[in-house]
Amino acid sequence: MNIPGEDDPNESSGVLSEKSQYEPAEFDPESLGPDVPSPSGGDYQGDTTGLFVKLVIVFNVALMALSLGPMLAYFEGQVDLGVRIFLVGLIAFGYGTFRYVQFERERKSDDSNGTEASETTETQSHGGEPGDQNG
């Protein structure tokens, strides 16, 4: 069987097989896409990362228990066990939500304390009242 373009010196090459003047002589697979950044130790806060990992585990347990409990009760007829597992899921979901909201409040209070301190310093340096915009 004779396939065009395969080891036939008399065959003219098509437009798609011609190389562009901008194409490198040899393909470099490392040149594809952006460089992958490496995480540095200073980019992450230990408490925040630890809480994130804990909350991921808590919400995964909650999701599994909230779905497994009703399935056990309905499909297997183990209502008592299904209700207990479902309640564990509710408690885990409530705990995870509580910890997340608590973290957000702490973060906002830390941010607002830093902002208030800079605003107080700024208004005192101008010599005006805190509510006086004209100075």
C-alpha positions in Angstrom: 0.0 0.0 0.0 1.3 3.4 -1.0 0.7 6.1 1.6 1.5 9.6 0.3 4.2 11.5 2.1 5.8 8.4 3.5 9.5 8.0 2.2 8.6 9.3 -1.2 11.3 11.8 -2.3 9.2 12.9 -5.4 6.2 13.8 -3.2 5.9 17.5 -2.6 5.3 18.5 1.0 2.1 20.2 1.9 1.6 23.6 3.5 1.0 22.0 6.9 4.2 20.2 6.9 6.4 23.2 6.3 8.1 24.8 9.3 7.6 28.4 10.1 10.5 30.8 10.5 9.4 31.4 14.1 9.3 27.7 15.0 12.4 26.4 16.9 14.6 23.9 15.2 13.9 21.3 17.8 10.8 21.0 20.0 11.4 21.6 23.7 8.7 20.1 25.9 9.9 22.2 28.9 8.9 25.4 27.1 5.2 24.6 27.3 3.2 26.8 29.6 4.3 28.9 32.5 6.8 27.9 35.1 5.5 26.1 38.1 6.0 28.1 41.3 7.6 26.4 44.3 6.0 27.1 47.6 8.2 28.9 50.1 8.0 28.4 53.8 7.1 32.1 54.5 4.0 32.1 52.4 1.8 30.1 54.8 0.6 30.8 58.3 0.8 27.7 60.4 -2.4 28.3 62.3 -4.4 29.0 59.2 -3.1 26.0 57.3 -3.7 23.7 60.3 -7.2 24.9 60.8 -7.9 24.5 57.0 -6.7 20.9 57.1 -8.8 20.2 60.2 -11.9 21.7 58.7 -11.5 19.8 55.5 -11.5 16.6 57.5 -14.4 17.7 59.7 -16.6 18.6 56.7 -15.7 15.4 54.8 -16.8 13.4 57.8 -19.9 15.5 58.1 -20.8 15.0 54.5 -20.2 11.3 54.6 -22.3 10.9 57.8 -25.1 13.1 56.5 -25.4 11.0 53.4 -24.7 7.6 54.9 -27.1 7.8 57.8 -30.3 8.3 55.8 -29.2 5.6 53.3 -28.7 3.1 56.1 -32.1 3.9 57.6 -34.0 3.7 54.3 -32.2 1.0 52.3 -31.0 -1.3 55.0 -33.7 -0.7 57.6 -31.2 0.1 60.3 -33.0 3.2 61.5 -31.4 3.5 64.9 -27.8 3.3 63.5 -28.8 5.6 60.6 -30.1 8.3 62.9 -27.0 8.1 65.1 -24.7 8.5 62.1 -26.8 11.3 60.8 -26.6 13.1 64.2 -22.8 12.7 64.1 -22.9 14.4 60.7 -25.0 17.2 62.0 -22.7 17.7 65.0 -19.6 17.7 62.8 -21.1 20.1 60.4 -22.1 22.4 63.2 -18.7 22.3 64.7 -17.0 23.0 61.4 -19.3 25.9 60.7 -18.7 27.3 64.2 -14.9 27.1 63.9 -15.0 28.7 60.5 -17.2 31.6 61.6 -15.0 32.0 64.7 -11.9 32.2 62.5 -13.5 34.8 60.2 -14.4 37.0 63.1 -10.9 36.8 64.5 -9.4 37.7 61.2 -11.8 40.6 60.7 -11.2 41.9 64.2 -7.4 41.7 63.6 -7.8 43.6 60.3 -10.1 46.3 61.8 -7.7 46.8 64.7 -4.8 47.4 62.4 -6.9 49.8 60.2 -8.2 51.7 63.3 -4.7 52.2 64.6 -3.5 53.6 61.3 -6.5 55.9 61.0 -6.1 57.2 64.6 -2.4 58.0 63.9 -3.3 59.7 60.7 -6.0 62.0 62.2 -3.8 62.9 65.1 -0.9 63.9 62.8 -3.2 66.4 61.0 -4.3 68.0 64.3 -8.0 67.9 63.5 -10.9 66.2 65.1 -11.5 62.5 64.1 -14.8 63.5 62.4 -13.5 66.8 60.9 -12.6 66.3 57.2 -11.6 69.9 56.5 -8.7 70.0 59.1 
